Amino acid sequence: MAATLGLATEFDARIKWHTTAQRLPAGDAQRDATGESKPLDHGADLRLLLRRDFGSFTVEVDHATTYLVGDSIESAADSGPTFDQTPTGDDRRLLDLTWEVDRGDRHRLLHRFDRFALKYRSSRWAVTVGRDAVSWGSGVVFHPMDLFNPFAPTTVDQDYKAGDDLVRIERLFDDGSDLEMLAVARHGEVEGGTASVAFKYRTLLGSTELDLLAARHYGGDVVGLGLRTPIGGALVRSDLVAVDDGAGWTYSGVVNVDYSFPVAQSSVHVFAEYFRNGFGVPGLPEDLDRLPDALTDRLGRSEMFTMMRDYAAVGAQFRWHALVNQSISVIANLHDASKVLQTTVGYDASDAVRLQVGVIKPMGGHGDEFGRLGVGDGLTVGGGARAYLRLVYFF
């Protein structure tokens, strides 16, 4: 809900609380570092959103104050899939717009600007300068065409995607197609080795939507093709991305189908997806430090979240009641048969209040990607289940 401060000003706010509880197996690196077998962590986030129009121009500012407290704040390793990707720093951005107010062994308090942009809009042109979010591609769980802060497959909080420092120019053509031109700078200075320059063209061919991508991203060349087409009552989407880092082309891709159908007085939405990670390995080495550099680079900058090659995901969303909904998904590694099960039950108390509870459960053995992976000295990461609670209030 918005509070009007004037004819051309809007102010919104969101308060979020989340709690996560984990159960770590014996020998887990995080358990060894903290001494906690069942760590409990909490986070509170106040996001203030200001929009101010000046004719064809708009200033957008989102400020977040984040408080984190719990057993895992200073842990040496993360033992499981990602629940929350709320940014806590700007190491990979041009501008440092994060300020840490307080920090201890079990808590952090910080504030940052996640949006800080000037936008121009006309009937044919749109220009954005500053910090804003970019989302490309058609993946449901995996996002090979999204080069800019993609969500991890198990991220629960997807209300706001992290912003980048960028210049974006968009041109709309008479036939309905559009061209997007983007430049993203990182690491405190404008460097060709870490910057991104990208072009994406979207058009319609009958009932099929086509995306063409060309980019220079972290020093490598990227080209991509995306297709979205209805077949019967289903929607089929696919993205194919090729990357040349100087050692030849590497191909990744995703294809998915989703479909909705009525059951009783409600609607059920189901999907299935296949993902090919061209940078992945067919088998994990005993020493994870021996993973290919191209893969570890992308894991390190949160552009990729899996280490092997082939994955499948299936899921469904349905309503038990007008105010109660549930989603469930399974992500499977097709090489070692390990899996991640995730389910969330949501209660929409009103248009402004949402409560979610859920579980993320990895299922795999020693040496499996979604099981327990050795990190040396007899310690492992992964294999621990976590439960979460998330409460969001918009005003």
N, C-alpha and C positions, 0 to 999 in steps of 0.2 A: 504494500500500500504506500502511496506517495503523499507527502505533505507539500502543498504548493506554497512556495515562498514568494512568488511573483508570477506574472504572466508567462515567463519563459524559464522558470527555474523549478526543478523537481529535486526533492530530497527523499531518499529511501534508506532503510537500514535493515540489517539482518543480524540476529544474535544466534550463534550456534554453540551447542555443547556436545561433546562426544566423550564417551568412556570406552576403553578397550581393555579386555581381560584376556590374558594369554595363559596357555598351559604348555610349558617348555619341557622337552624330554631331557633325561639325564645326559650330560656331556654336551649340552647346547652352549655355544660360545657366549650368548647373552646371559644365560643362567650362571655361567662361570664368572662373568664380569661383574654381575650385580648381586649374586647370591640369592636371587629370587627365582623360584620355580613357577610361580603364578603371578607374574608382574601385572600391576594395575596402573593404567595411565588415563589422564583426563586432559581435555583441552577446551578452552573457551575462546570464542572469536567474535568480535564485534566489527562488522563491516558497514561503513558509511558510504553511501553512493550519492554523489552530487552531479546533476546535469543542468547546465546553464546554456540557453540558446541566445545567440546574437545574430538574428536573421538566418543566413545560410550556414553560419558557423555554430558549433556546439563545443563546449568544454566539458569533458567527462573526467571526474576524479573519484576513485574508490580508495578509501583508507581503511586498513585493517589493523586492529589491535588484537594480538594473540597471546594467550597465557597457556602454557603447557606445564603440567606437573605430574609426577609419577615415578615409577621404578625404572623406566627405560630411557629417561632423558639423556643420561650420559653413558648409555650402554655402548659397548664396543661393536656390537653387531645387531642387525635386525633379523629376527628369527623367522619371519614369515612374510606372506604377501602384503601388499600395501593396502592400508585402510584409508588413509588420508594423504593427499598431496598438497596440503596448504603450504605455500612457500614460506620459508623462514630465513631467506637470504637472497642476495642478488649477485652471487659469484659469477654467474654466466650471463649477466646482463650488462649493457653499456653503462647504466647509471646505478649507483648504489642508493636505493630509496628505502632501505631498511635500517632501523635504529633499534638496538637492543637496550632496553631500559634496565633490566635486572636479570641476573643469572646465578643459579646455585647448582648444587649437586642434583637436585630433584626438580628444578623448575626453570622456566625461561619466560620472560615477558618482553615482547617486542612489538613494534608497530612499523608499518610499511605502506607504501602506495603501490597497489596492484594495477590500477588504471590511472593514467595521467596524460590525457591526450586532447589535442585540438582537432576537430573534425569539420570538414566542409562537405556539403551536399548540394547537388543541383539535379536536374532531371537526367543528365547524362554522365556526370562526373561525381566521384567521391574521393576525398583525400583525408588520410589520417596521419598525424605526426605526433609521436609520443609513445607511451606505454599502452598497449592494447593486446587483445588475444586474437590468435589465428587458429582456425580449425579447418583442415582440409582432409578429403578422403571420405570413404564410405564404410569403414569398418565398424562393426558393432562392439567387438571385444578387442581386436587388434587393429592397429592404425598405421600401416607402412607408408601411406602417402602423407600423413600428418607429421611434418618435420619439426613442428614447434610445440613443445611441451605436451605431447599426447598423454591422455590418461592411461595409467596402468590397467591391465585387464581386471583387477579386483578392486579398484578404487571405488569407494562408496560415495564420498562427497564430490559430486560433479556439478554442483551449482554454478561455480565460477572457475573457468580455466585460467591458469597463470598467464599473465601478460608478458610480452617482450617489448623491447625498445625498438621502434620501427618507423618506417615511412611506407604507407600503403596508398596506391593510386588505383582506383577502379573506374572502368569505362563501360557503360551500357550502350549496346548497339540497337538499331531499329528492329532487327529481327529477333530480339530477346536474348541474344548471346551477350556475354560480358567477358572482359579481360581484367585480370587483377595483377598488378605489379607490386612487388614487395621487396623491401630491403630491411634486414635485421642486423643490428650491430651488437657485439657482446664483449665481455671481459674488460670493461673499463676503457676501451679505446676502439677506434674503428680499424679493424685489422682484416685483411683479405683472408687470413688463415682461419678465422673463427666467424666471420660474418656470413650472411646468407643473402643472396639476390635471387628472386624467384618470379616466374611468370606462370599464371594459370588461366587457361581459356576454357570457358564453359559454353556449350551450345546444345541445341535440341536437334535430333535427327529422327523425325517422326515422334514416337512416344519414348524414345531412348535419349537419356541425358548423357552427354559426353564431356569429360574433363581431360585437358591436355596440360601437362606440367613440364616445365624446364627450369632448372635451378642450378646455382653454384652454392654449395652448402658445406661449410667447414673444409673448404679447399677441394671438394670433390664435385664432379658433375652428376646431376640427377635428372632423369626424365621419367615421366609417369603417364599412365593412361587409366582413366576411370570411366566406368559404364554403370548406368542405373536404368533398368528397364522393367516394366510390369509384365508378368506372365500369369494369365488368369487373374486370380485374386491376390497373388503374391508379388513381392518386389524383390528382384534379383540385383545385387550390386557386386561390383568387382573393381579392384585396384591392382595395377601392375606397376612396379617401380624398379628402375634400373639405376645403379650407382657405380660410377667409375672413380675410384680413389687413386688411380695411377697404376693399379695392378690388374686391370681388366674389369669387365662389367660384372656386377653381382645383382641378381634378380630376386626380388621379394614380391609377394602378392597375397591378396585376400579375396575370397569370394563368399558371399553369404546370401541367404534367402530368409525373408520373414513373412509371416502370414497371420492374419487375425480372423477369428471366427467366433460366433456367439455361442454361449453356453448358459442355459437358463436365462436369467435377466442380465447377464454380464457378458463381457468380451474377453477372450483369451488371445494373447499375443505370443507366438512362438518364433524362434529363429534357430538357424544352424549356420556355422561358419567354419571355413577351412583357412588356415594361415600357413604360408611358406616363408620362413625366415632364411633368406639367402646367406646371411652372415653367420647363421648358426652352425653347430657342429653335429655330426651324426652320433657321437658319443662323448660323454663328459670325461675329461682327463682326471686322474686322481688328484693332481695339483691344479686348482682352478687358476693359478697364476699363468698356466700354460695355454689358456684360451687365446685365440687370435686377437691381435691388437685391434683390428677393425671392429670386432664384436665388443671387446672391453671398452673401447672408446665410446661406443653408442650406449652401452649399459651405464657408463659413468656419467654421461650427460643426460640420462633419463629420456633417451630417444627410443630405447628398446628395453624390454623387460624379460625376455626369455633367451636362453642360451643354446637351444637346440633348433632343429629345422622345421619339423612338421607338427601342427597342432590342429585340434578340432574343438569346437565349442558348441554347446546346445543350451537353450534356455527357454523359459516361459515366464510370462507375467499375467496375473489374473487377479480378480477381486472376489474376496469372500463376502464383502458387504460394501455398501456405498462408500463407507469411510475406511475400509480395511483392504489393503492390497498386499500381494506377495509376489516376489520375483525369486527365481531359482535358476542357477546355471552350473554347468560342469565344463571345465576346461581340461582337456586331455592331451598329454604329450604322446604322440604317436610312435615314438621310438622306445621309451622305457615304460609306457603304460601308466605312469604316475598321473595323478589328477588333482584338481582343486575343486571342491564343492563350495558353493556360496549361496546362501539364501537370506533374504531380507523380508521382514514383515513391516509394513508401514501403516500408520494410523493418521489420517488427515483430520485433525480435530476441527479445523476451519480452513479457510483460504490462506490464513496467515501462519498456522501452526502445523508442524509435521513432526511426528515421532517415528523413528525407525529402530528396530532391533534386528540383529542378524548374527550369522556365524560364517566364518571362513575356515574350511577344514582341508588342509593338504592331505593327500593320500598317496604314499609311496614309500619305498624301502630305502636302505642305505645306498647312496650313490645315485638315486633317482633325482631328477630335477625338482620335482615337487615333494620329495622325501627329505632325507637328511644328507647333506653334503659336507664332506670333510674339509676343514680349513686349517689343519695342522695341529700338532700337540694333542691328538686324540679328541679334538673338539669338532662339533658340527654346527651347521645352521640349517634351519628349516625343519619341517615336520611338526611344528607346534600349531595347535588350533587356537583360534581367537574368537571371542564373542564381542559384540559392540552394541552400544546404544548411542543414538544420535537424535538430538532435539533441535529443531530449527524454528525460529520465530521471525517473521517479516513484519516490519511496521514502517 
